Amino acid sequence: LLPSLPTLTVLVPLLSLAGLFYSASVDENFPQGCTSTASLCFYSLLLPVTVPVYVFFHLWTWMGIKLFRHN
């Protein structure tokens, strides 16, 4: 039912890039329009940034728990 993690790792940036190109080609005020949370452009810029930050902090927390348990 749910796609695997490698599939999501490829699909999320590709869909975000497609949304960004769509926003850049359709929206007249493209850079300024990215600030509204109702626009597709906002999420096409937000998703590629959110996923690596989430993974980084998830791994950071996991390493902290590992270090705390072993010391």
PDB file with SEQRES, HELIX, SHEET and CRYST1 records, atoms N, CA, C and O in Angstrom:
SEQRES   1 A   71  LEU LEU PRO SER LEU PRO THR LEU THR VAL LEU VAL PRO          
SEQRES   2 A   71  LEU LEU SER LEU ALA GLY LEU PHE TYR SER ALA SER VAL          
SEQRES   3 A   71  ASP GLU ASN PHE PRO GLN GLY CYS THR SER THR ALA SER          
SEQRES   4 A   71  LEU CYS PHE TYR SER LEU LEU LEU PRO VAL THR VAL PRO          
SEQRES   5 A   71  VAL TYR VAL PHE PHE HIS LEU TRP THR TRP MET GLY ILE          
SEQRES   6 A   71  LYS LEU PHE ARG HIS ASN                                      
HELIX    1 AA1 LEU A    5  VAL A   26  1                                  22    
HELIX    2 AA2 PHE A   30  GLY A   33  1                                   4    
HELIX    3 AA3 LEU A   40  HIS A   70  1                                  31    
CRYST1    1.000    1.000    1.000  90.00  90.00  90.00 P 1           1          
ATOM      1  N   LEU A   1       0.820  -1.196   0.000  1.00  0.00           N  
ATOM      2  CA  LEU A   1       0.000   0.000   0.000  1.00  0.00           C  
ATOM      3  C   LEU A   1       0.861   1.256   0.000  1.00  0.00           C  
ATOM      4  O   LEU A   1       0.716   2.116  -0.869  1.00  0.00           O  
ATOM      5  N   LEU A   2       1.759   1.359   0.980  1.00  0.00           N  
ATOM      6  CA  LEU A   2       2.658   2.519   1.019  1.00  0.00           C  
ATOM      7  C   LEU A   2       3.923   2.220   0.221  1.00  0.00           C  
ATOM      8  O   LEU A   2       4.438   1.103   0.283  1.00  0.00           O  
ATOM      9  N   PRO A   3       4.427   3.191  -0.521  1.00  0.00           N  
ATOM     10  CA  PRO A   3       5.679   2.958  -1.239  1.00  0.00           C  
ATOM     11  C   PRO A   3       6.852   2.818  -0.271  1.00  0.00           C  
ATOM     12  O   PRO A   3       6.802   3.311   0.856  1.00  0.00           O  
ATOM     13  N   SER A   4       7.885   2.153  -0.714  1.00  0.00           N  
ATOM     14  CA  SER A   4       9.058   1.945   0.135  1.00  0.00           C  
ATOM     15  C   SER A   4       9.847   3.245   0.290  1.00  0.00           C  
ATOM     16  O   SER A   4       9.626   4.210  -0.443  1.00  0.00           O  
ATOM     17  N   LEU A   5      10.755   3.256   1.242  1.00  0.00           N  
ATOM     18  CA  LEU A   5      11.554   4.448   1.515  1.00  0.00           C  
ATOM     19  C   LEU A   5      12.408   4.880   0.314  1.00  0.00           C  
ATOM     20  O   LEU A   5      12.444   6.074   0.017  1.00  0.00           O  
ATOM     21  N   PRO A   6      13.100   3.965  -0.396  1.00  0.00           N  
ATOM     22  CA  PRO A   6      13.855   4.414  -1.573  1.00  0.00           C  
ATOM     23  C   PRO A   6      12.958   5.012  -2.660  1.00  0.00           C  
ATOM     24  O   PRO A   6      13.345   5.955  -3.350  1.00  0.00           O  
ATOM     25  N   THR A   7      11.755   4.451  -2.799  1.00  0.00           N  
ATOM     26  CA  THR A   7      10.824   5.009  -3.778  1.00  0.00           C  
ATOM     27  C   THR A   7      10.393   6.409  -3.371  1.00  0.00           C  
ATOM     28  O   THR A   7      10.341   7.310  -4.208  1.00  0.00           O  
ATOM     29  N   LEU A   8      10.086   6.597  -2.097  1.00  0.00           N  
ATOM     30  CA  LEU A   8       9.704   7.932  -1.617  1.00  0.00           C  
ATOM     31  C   LEU A   8      10.859   8.915  -1.713  1.00  0.00           C  
ATOM     32  O   LEU A   8      10.653  10.098  -1.985  1.00  0.00           O  
ATOM     33  N   THR A   9      12.087   8.420  -1.488  1.00  0.00           N  
ATOM     34  CA  THR A   9      13.260   9.288  -1.569  1.00  0.00           C  
ATOM     35  C   THR A   9      13.434   9.850  -2.971  1.00  0.00           C  
ATOM     36  O   THR A   9      13.942  10.958  -3.144  1.00  0.00           O  
ATOM     37  N   VAL A  10      13.018   9.094  -3.959  1.00  0.00           N  
ATOM     38  CA  VAL A  10      13.110   9.559  -5.341  1.00  0.00           C  
ATOM     39  C   VAL A  10      11.864  10.346  -5.740  1.00  0.00           C  
ATOM     40  O   VAL A  10      11.965  11.365  -6.423  1.00  0.00           O  
ATOM     41  N   LEU A  11      10.689   9.878  -5.314  1.00  0.00           N  
ATOM     42  CA  LEU A  11       9.444  10.498  -5.762  1.00  0.00           C  
ATOM     43  C   LEU A  11       9.198  11.886  -5.176  1.00  0.00           C  
ATOM     44  O   LEU A  11       8.747  12.780  -5.892  1.00  0.00           O  
ATOM     45  N   VAL A  12       9.481  12.082  -3.903  1.00  0.00           N  
ATOM     46  CA  VAL A  12       9.187  13.375  -3.268  1.00  0.00           C  
ATOM     47  C   VAL A  12       9.968  14.517  -3.921  1.00  0.00           C  
ATOM     48  O   VAL A  12       9.358  15.533  -4.256  1.00  0.00           O  
ATOM     49  N   PRO A  13      11.298  14.404  -4.119  1.00  0.00           N  
ATOM     50  CA  PRO A  13      11.980  15.506  -4.808  1.00  0.00           C  
ATOM     51  C   PRO A  13      11.538  15.683  -6.258  1.00  0.00           C  
ATOM     52  O   PRO A  13      11.480  16.812  -6.745  1.00  0.00           O  
ATOM     53  N   LEU A  14      11.224  14.590  -6.958  1.00  0.00           N  
ATOM     54  CA  LEU A  14      10.783  14.725  -8.347  1.00  0.00           C  
ATOM     55  C   LEU A  14       9.426  15.415  -8.435  1.00  0.00           C  
ATOM     56  O   LEU A  14       9.225  16.277  -9.291  1.00  0.00           O  
ATOM     57  N   LEU A  15       8.499  15.046  -7.563  1.00  0.00           N  
ATOM     58  CA  LEU A  15       7.203  15.716  -7.549  1.00  0.00           C  
ATOM     59  C   LEU A  15       7.337  17.180  -7.130  1.00  0.00           C  
ATOM     60  O   LEU A  15       6.642  18.048  -7.658  1.00  0.00           O  
ATOM     61  N   SER A  16       8.226  17.445  -6.188  1.00  0.00           N  
ATOM     62  CA  SER A  16       8.454  18.826  -5.763  1.00  0.00           C  
ATOM     63  C   SER A  16       9.073  19.648  -6.896  1.00  0.00           C  
ATOM     64  O   SER A  16       8.709  20.805  -7.107  1.00  0.00           O  
ATOM     65  N   LEU A  17       9.998  19.045  -7.610  1.00  0.00           N  
ATOM     66  CA  LEU A  17      10.620  19.741  -8.743  1.00  0.00           C  
ATOM     67  C   LEU A  17       9.599  19.994  -9.844  1.00  0.00           C  
ATOM     68  O   LEU A  17       9.605  21.057 -10.463  1.00  0.00           O  
ATOM     69  N   ALA A  18       8.727  19.030 -10.090  1.00  0.00           N  
ATOM     70  CA  ALA A  18       7.677  19.224 -11.090  1.00  0.00           C  
ATOM     71  C   ALA A  18       6.739  20.355 -10.667  1.00  0.00           C  
ATOM     72  O   ALA A  18       6.345  21.181 -11.491  1.00  0.00           O  
ATOM     73  N   GLY A  19       6.385  20.388  -9.388  1.00  0.00           N  
ATOM     74  CA  GLY A  19       5.544  21.477  -8.894  1.00  0.00           C  
ATOM     75  C   GLY A  19       6.236  22.823  -8.978  1.00  0.00           C  
ATOM     76  O   GLY A  19       5.598  23.832  -9.276  1.00  0.00           O  
ATOM     77  N   LEU A  20       7.528  22.848  -8.720  1.00  0.00           N  
ATOM     78  CA  LEU A  20       8.286  24.096  -8.826  1.00  0.00           C  
ATOM     79  C   LEU A  20       8.332  24.594 -10.260  1.00  0.00           C  
ATOM     80  O   LEU A  20       8.134  25.783 -10.507  1.00  0.00           O  
ATOM     81  N   PHE A  21       8.590  23.698 -11.211  1.00  0.00           N  
ATOM     82  CA  PHE A  21       8.600  24.089 -12.627  1.00  0.00           C  
ATOM     83  C   PHE A  21       7.216  24.527 -13.088  1.00  0.00           C  
ATOM     84  O   PHE A  21       7.088  25.463 -13.876  1.00  0.00           O  
ATOM     85  N   TYR A  22       6.189  23.855 -12.601  1.00  0.00           N  
ATOM     86  CA  TYR A  22       4.821  24.254 -12.939  1.00  0.00           C  
ATOM     87  C   TYR A  22       4.530  25.657 -12.405  1.00  0.00           C  
ATOM     88  O   TYR A  22       3.967  26.492 -13.112  1.00  0.00           O  
ATOM     89  N   SER A  23       4.915  25.906 -11.165  1.00  0.00           N  
ATOM     90  CA  SER A  23       4.691  27.227 -10.574  1.00  0.00           C  
ATOM     91  C   SER A  23       5.474  28.298 -11.317  1.00  0.00           C  
ATOM     92  O   SER A  23       4.973  29.399 -11.543  1.00  0.00           O  
ATOM     93  N   ALA A  24       6.714  27.969 -11.699  1.00  0.00           N  
ATOM     94  CA  ALA A  24       7.539  28.960 -12.393  1.00  0.00           C  
ATOM     95  C   ALA A  24       6.991  29.274 -13.775  1.00  0.00           C  
ATOM     96  O   ALA A  24       7.129  30.400 -14.253  1.00  0.00           O  
ATOM     97  N   SER A  25       6.379  28.307 -14.416  1.00  0.00           N  
ATOM     98  CA  SER A  25       5.887  28.556 -15.774  1.00  0.00           C  
ATOM     99  C   SER A  25       4.486  29.178 -15.781  1.00  0.00           C  
ATOM    100  O   SER A  25       4.152  29.907 -16.715  1.00  0.00           O  
ATOM    101  N   VAL A  26       3.659  28.909 -14.764  1.00  0.00           N  
ATOM    102  CA  VAL A  26       2.275  29.380 -14.768  1.00  0.00           C  
ATOM    103  C   VAL A  26       2.114  30.691 -13.998  1.00  0.00           C  
ATOM    104  O   VAL A  26       1.414  31.595 -14.456  1.00  0.00           O  
ATOM    105  N   ASP A  27       2.746  30.801 -12.848  1.00  0.00           N  
ATOM    106  CA  ASP A  27       2.534  31.961 -11.978  1.00  0.00           C  
ATOM    107  C   ASP A  27       3.326  33.160 -12.484  1.00  0.00           C  
ATOM    108  O   ASP A  27       4.515  33.051 -12.781  1.00  0.00           O  
ATOM    109  N   GLU A  28       2.647  34.315 -12.578  1.00  0.00           N  
ATOM    110  CA  GLU A  28       3.325  35.516 -13.083  1.00  0.00           C  
ATOM    111  C   GLU A  28       4.294  36.092 -12.051  1.00  0.00           C  
ATOM    112  O   GLU A  28       5.401  36.502 -12.399  1.00  0.00           O  
ATOM    113  N   ASN A  29       3.881  36.123 -10.789  1.00  0.00           N  
ATOM    114  CA  ASN A  29       4.751  36.650  -9.727  1.00  0.00           C  
ATOM    115  C   ASN A  29       5.372  35.491  -8.967  1.00  0.00           C  
ATOM    116  O   ASN A  29       5.107  35.309  -7.779  1.00  0.00           O  
ATOM    117  N   PHE A  30       6.198  34.707  -9.649  1.00  0.00           N  
ATOM    118  CA  PHE A  30       6.708  33.436  -9.117  1.00  0.00           C  
ATOM    119  C   PHE A  30       7.484  33.572  -7.818  1.00  0.00           C  
ATOM    120  O   PHE A  30       7.102  32.927  -6.842  1.00  0.00           O  
ATOM    121  N   PRO A  31       8.548  34.365  -7.736  1.00  0.00           N  
ATOM    122  CA  PRO A  31       9.293  34.344  -6.462  1.00  0.00           C  
ATOM    123  C   PRO A  31       8.482  34.878  -5.285  1.00  0.00           C  
ATOM    124  O   PRO A  31       8.613  34.375  -4.169  1.00  0.00           O  
ATOM    125  N   GLN A  32       7.652  35.880  -5.517  1.00  0.00           N  
ATOM    126  CA  GLN A  32       6.874  36.446  -4.416  1.00  0.00           C  
ATOM    127  C   GLN A  32       5.709  35.534  -4.042  1.00  0.00           C  
ATOM    128  O   GLN A  32       5.272  35.542  -2.891  1.00  0.00           O  
ATOM    129  N   GLY A  33       5.197  34.749  -4.988  1.00  0.00           N  
ATOM    130  CA  GLY A  33       4.067  33.876  -4.724  1.00  0.00           C  
ATOM    131  C   GLY A  33       4.414  32.669  -3.878  1.00  0.00           C  
ATOM    132  O   GLY A  33       3.513  31.970  -3.412  1.00  0.00           O  
ATOM    133  N   CYS A  34       5.693  32.403  -3.664  1.00  0.00           N  
ATOM    134  CA  CYS A  34       6.107  31.226  -2.899  1.00  0.00           C  
ATOM    135  C   CYS A  34       5.930  31.417  -1.402  1.00  0.00           C  
ATOM    136  O   CYS A  34       6.129  30.466  -0.647  1.00  0.00           O  
ATOM    137  N   THR A  35       5.564  32.603  -0.944  1.00  0.00           N  
ATOM    138  CA  THR A  35       5.441  32.853   0.484  1.00  0.00           C  
ATOM    139  C   THR A  35       4.071  32.449   1.020  1.00  0.00           C  
ATOM    140  O   THR A  35       3.922  32.279   2.230  1.00  0.00           O  
ATOM    141  N   SER A  36       3.076  32.291   0.165  1.00  0.00           N  
ATOM    142  CA  SER A  36       1.740  31.918   0.609  1.00  0.00           C  
ATOM    143  C   SER A  36       1.646  30.409   0.789  1.00  0.00           C  
ATOM    144  O   SER A  36       2.055  29.650  -0.090  1.00  0.00           O  
ATOM    145  N   THR A  37       1.108  29.972   1.927  1.00  0.00           N  
ATOM    146  CA  THR A  37       1.000  28.538   2.182  1.00  0.00           C  
ATOM    147  C   THR A  37      -0.078  27.890   1.325  1.00  0.00           C  
ATOM    148  O   THR A  37      -0.173  26.663   1.290  1.00  0.00           O  
ATOM    149  N   ALA A  38      -0.888  28.679   0.638  1.00  0.00           N  
ATOM    150  CA  ALA A  38      -1.920  28.117  -0.236  1.00  0.00           C  
ATOM    151  C   ALA A  38      -1.364  27.776  -1.615  1.00  0.00           C  
ATOM    152  O   ALA A  38      -2.040  27.107  -2.397  1.00  0.00           O  
ATOM    153  N   SER A  39      -0.154  28.218  -1.928  1.00  0.00           N  
ATOM    154  CA  SER A  39       0.380  27.997  -3.270  1.00  0.00           C  
ATOM    155  C   SER A  39       1.132  26.675  -3.357  1.00  0.00           C  
ATOM    156  O   SER A  39       1.702  26.201  -2.375  1.00  0.00           O  
ATOM    157  N   LEU A  40       1.122  26.096  -4.539  1.00  0.00           N  
ATOM    158  CA  LEU A  40       1.848  24.855  -4.799  1.00  0.00           C  
ATOM    159  C   LEU A  40       3.351  25.088  -4.717  1.00  0.00           C  
ATOM    160  O   LEU A  40       4.100  24.196  -4.318  1.00  0.00           O  
ATOM    161  N   CYS A  41       3.788  26.274  -5.089  1.00  0.00           N  
ATOM    162  CA  CYS A  41       5.214  26.614  -5.075  1.00  0.00           C  
ATOM    163  C   CYS A  41       5.794  26.511  -3.673  1.00  0.00           C  
ATOM    164  O   CYS A  41       6.920  26.046  -3.496  1.00  0.00           O  
ATOM    165  N   PHE A  42       5.031  26.942  -2.681  1.00  0.00           N  
ATOM    166  CA  PHE A  42       5.509  26.907  -1.298  1.00  0.00           C  
ATOM    167  C   PHE A  42       5.862  25.480  -0.888  1.00  0.00           C  
ATOM    168  O   PHE A  42       6.917  25.243  -0.299  1.00  0.00           O  
ATOM    169  N   TYR A  43       4.984  24.537  -1.199  1.00  0.00           N  
ATOM    170  CA  TYR A  43       5.215  23.151  -0.810  1.00  0.00           C  
ATOM    171  C   TYR A  43       6.254  22.479  -1.693  1.00  0.00           C  
ATOM    172  O   TYR A  43       6.936  21.559  -1.242  1.00  0.00           O  
ATOM    173  N   SER A  44       6.390  22.913  -2.931  1.00  0.00           N  
ATOM    174  CA  SER A  44       7.424  22.338  -3.788  1.00  0.00           C  
ATOM    175  C   SER A  44       8.810  22.787  -3.328  1.00  0.00           C  
ATOM    176  O   SER A  44       9.802  22.125  -3.633  1.00  0.00           O  
ATOM    177  N   LEU A  45       8.893  23.881  -2.613  1.00  0.00           N  
ATOM    178  CA  LEU A  45      10.166  24.286  -2.015  1.00  0.00           C  
ATOM    179  C   LEU A  45      10.337  23.719  -0.611  1.00  0.00           C  
ATOM    180  O   LEU A  45      11.462  23.467  -0.178  1.00  0.00           O  
ATOM    181  N   LEU A  46       9.234  23.518   0.100  1.00  0.00           N  
ATOM    182  CA  LEU A  46       9.301  23.059   1.484  1.00  0.00           C  
ATOM    183  C   LEU A  46       9.650  21.575   1.601  1.00  0.00           C  
ATOM    184  O   LEU A  46      10.461  21.204   2.449  1.00  0.00           O  
ATOM    185  N   LEU A  47       9.056  20.725   0.770  1.00  0.00           N  
ATOM    186  CA  LEU A  47       9.261  19.282   0.898  1.00  0.00           C  
ATOM    187  C   LEU A  47      10.704  18.833   0.718  1.00  0.00           C  
ATOM    188  O   LEU A  47      11.187  18.045   1.531  1.00  0.00           O  
ATOM    189  N   PRO A  48      11.423  19.298  -0.312  1.00  0.00           N  
ATOM    190  CA  PRO A  48      12.812  18.837  -0.438  1.00  0.00           C  
ATOM    191  C   PRO A  48      13.706  19.282   0.711  1.00  0.00           C  
ATOM    192  O   PRO A  48      14.729  18.650   0.976  1.00  0.00           O  
ATOM    193  N   VAL A  49      13.338  20.351   1.391  1.00  0.00           N  
ATOM    194  CA  VAL A  49      14.129  20.819   2.525  1.00  0.00           C  
ATOM    195  C   VAL A  49      13.750  20.056   3.798  1.00  0.00           C  
ATOM    196  O   VAL A  49      14.611  19.756   4.625  1.00  0.00           O  
ATOM    197  N   THR A  50      12.480  19.748   3.949  1.00  0.00           N  
ATOM    198  CA  THR A  50      11.987  19.111   5.176  1.00  0.00           C  
ATOM    199  C   THR A  50      12.495  17.685   5.340  1.00  0.00           C  
ATOM    200  O   THR A  50      12.869  17.287   6.443  1.00  0.00           O  
ATOM    201  N   VAL A  51      12.513  16.917   4.265  1.00  0.00           N  
ATOM    202  CA  VAL A  51      12.880  15.501   4.363  1.00  0.00           C  
ATOM    203  C   VAL A  51      14.323  15.312   4.854  1.00  0.00           C  
ATOM    204  O   VAL A  51      14.524  14.551   5.800  1.00  0.00           O  
ATOM    205  N   PRO A  52      15.344  15.963   4.263  1.00  0.00           N  
ATOM    206  CA  PRO A  52      16.705  15.764   4.794  1.00  0.00           C  
ATOM    207  C   PRO A  52      16.883  16.286   6.221  1.00  0.00           C  
ATOM    208  O   PRO A  52      17.633  15.701   7.002  1.00  0.00           O  
ATOM    209  N   VAL A  53      16.205  17.376   6.564  1.00  0.00           N  
ATOM    210  CA  VAL A  53      16.307  17.908   7.927  1.00  0.00           C  
ATOM    211  C   VAL A  53      15.696  16.919   8.916  1.00  0.00           C  
ATOM    212  O   VAL A  53      16.248  16.698   9.994  1.00  0.00           O  
ATOM    213  N   TYR A  54      14.556  16.324   8.555  1.00  0.00           N  
ATOM    214  CA  TYR A  54      13.936  15.327   9.423  1.00  0.00           C  
ATOM    215  C   TYR A  54      14.857  14.123   9.605  1.00  0.00           C  
ATOM    216  O   TYR A  54      15.039  13.644  10.725  1.00  0.00           O  
ATOM    217  N   VAL A  55      15.434  13.638   8.519  1.00  0.00           N  
ATOM    218  CA  VAL A  55      16.330  12.476   8.593  1.00  0.00           C  
ATOM    219  C   VAL A  55      17.539  12.804   9.465  1.00  0.00           C  
ATOM    220  O   VAL A  55      17.946  11.984  10.288  1.00  0.00           O  
ATOM    221  N   PHE A  56      18.116  13.994   9.294  1.00  0.00           N  
ATOM    222  CA  PHE A  56      19.276  14.391  10.083  1.00  0.00           C  
ATOM    223  C   PHE A  56      18.953  14.389  11.568  1.00  0.00           C  
ATOM    224  O   PHE A  56      19.701  13.816  12.361  1.00  0.00           O  
ATOM    225  N   PHE A  57      17.852  15.021  11.958  1.00  0.00           N  
ATOM    226  CA  PHE A  57      17.528  15.103  13.378  1.00  0.00           C  
ATOM    227  C   PHE A  57      17.064  13.767  13.937  1.00  0.00           C  
ATOM    228  O   PHE A  57      17.255  13.493  15.122  1.00  0.00           O  
ATOM    229  N   HIS A  58      16.462  12.938  13.106  1.00  0.00           N  
ATOM    230  CA  HIS A  58      16.106  11.594  13.548  1.00  0.00           C  
ATOM    231  C   HIS A  58      17.375  10.793  13.861  1.00  0.00           C  
ATOM    232  O   HIS A  58      17.457  10.134  14.897  1.00  0.00           O  
ATOM    233  N   LEU A  59      18.355  10.854  12.968  1.00  0.00           N  
ATOM    234  CA  LEU A  59      19.620  10.162  13.212  1.00  0.00           C  
ATOM    235  C   LEU A  59      20.372  10.761  14.402  1.00  0.00           C  
ATOM    236  O   LEU A  59      20.997  10.029  15.169  1.00  0.00           O  
ATOM    237  N   TRP A  60      20.317  12.071  14.560  1.00  0.00           N  
ATOM    238  CA  TRP A  60      20.961  12.753  15.688  1.00  0.00           C  
ATOM    239  C   TRP A  60      20.373  12.257  17.014  1.00  0.00           C  
ATOM    240  O   TRP A  60      21.106  11.988  17.965  1.00  0.00           O  
ATOM    241  N   THR A  61      19.025  12.138  17.063  1.00  0.00           N  
ATOM    242  CA  THR A  61      18.362  11.640  18.262  1.00  0.00           C  
ATOM    243  C   THR A  61      18.735  10.189  18.519  1.00  0.00           C  
ATOM    244  O   THR A  61      18.994   9.803  19.659  1.00  0.00           O  
ATOM    245  N   TRP A  62      18.762   9.389  17.468  1.00  0.00           N  
ATOM    246  CA  TRP A  62      19.116   7.982  17.609  1.00  0.00           C  
ATOM    247  C   TRP A  62      20.539   7.827  18.140  1.00  0.00           C  
ATOM    248  O   TRP A  62      20.786   7.001  19.018  1.00  0.00           O  
ATOM    249  N   MET A  63      21.479   8.618  17.612  1.00  0.00           N  
ATOM    250  CA  MET A  63      22.858   8.567  18.099  1.00  0.00           C  
ATOM    251  C   MET A  63      22.946   9.021  19.548  1.00  0.00           C  
ATOM    252  O   MET A  63      23.724   8.463  20.322  1.00  0.00           O  
ATOM    253  N   GLY A  64      22.163  10.021  19.924  1.00  0.00           N  
ATOM    254  CA  GLY A  64      22.148  10.472  21.309  1.00  0.00           C  
ATOM    255  C   GLY A  64      21.654   9.391  22.246  1.00  0.00           C  
ATOM    256  O   GLY A  64      22.208   9.202  23.329  1.00  0.00           O  
ATOM    257  N   ILE A  65      20.610   8.678  21.836  1.00  0.00           N  
ATOM    258  CA  ILE A  65      20.093   7.579  22.667  1.00  0.00           C  
ATOM    259  C   ILE A  65      21.135   6.471  22.772  1.00  0.00           C  
ATOM    260  O   ILE A  65      21.335   5.914  23.851  1.00  0.00           O  
ATOM    261  N   LYS A  66      21.803   6.144  21.664  1.00  0.00           N  
ATOM    262  CA  LYS A  66      22.827   5.099  21.679  1.00  0.00           C  
ATOM    263  C   LYS A  66      23.978   5.482  22.608  1.00  0.00           C  
ATOM    264  O   LYS A  66      24.431   4.662  23.407  1.00  0.00           O  
ATOM    265  N   LEU A  67      24.448   6.712  22.506  1.00  0.00           N  
ATOM    266  CA  LEU A  67      25.543   7.153  23.357  1.00  0.00           C  
ATOM    267  C   LEU A  67      25.133   7.187  24.829  1.00  0.00           C  
ATOM    268  O   LEU A  67      25.931   6.844  25.701  1.00  0.00           O  
ATOM    269  N   PHE A  68      23.901   7.595  25.109  1.00  0.00           N  
ATOM    270  CA  PHE A  68      23.432   7.647  26.482  1.00  0.00           C  
ATOM    271  C   PHE A  68      23.331   6.252  27.094  1.00  0.00           C  
ATOM    272  O   PHE A  68      23.656   6.066  28.266  1.00  0.00           O  
ATOM    273  N   ARG A  69      22.882   5.273  26.310  1.00  0.00           N  
ATOM    274  CA  ARG A  69      22.729   3.914  26.835  1.00  0.00           C  
ATOM    275  C   ARG A  69      24.072   3.233  27.079  1.00  0.00           C  
ATOM    276  O   ARG A  69      24.196   2.432  28.005  1.00  0.00           O  
ATOM    277  N   HIS A  70      25.071   3.538  26.269  1.00  0.00           N  
ATOM    278  CA  HIS A  70      26.344   2.830  26.354  1.00  0.00           C  
ATOM    279  C   HIS A  70      27.355   3.510  27.271  1.00  0.00           C  
ATOM    280  O   HIS A  70      28.452   2.988  27.469  1.00  0.00           O  
ATOM    281  N   ASN A  71      27.011   4.645  27.824  1.00  0.00           N  
ATOM    282  CA  ASN A  71      27.945   5.318  28.737  1.00  0.00           C  
ATOM    283  C   ASN A  71      27.461   5.295  30.165  1.00  0.00           C  
ATOM    284  O   ASN A  71      28.133   5.819  31.053  1.00  0.00           O  
TER     285      ASN A  71                                                      
END                                                                             
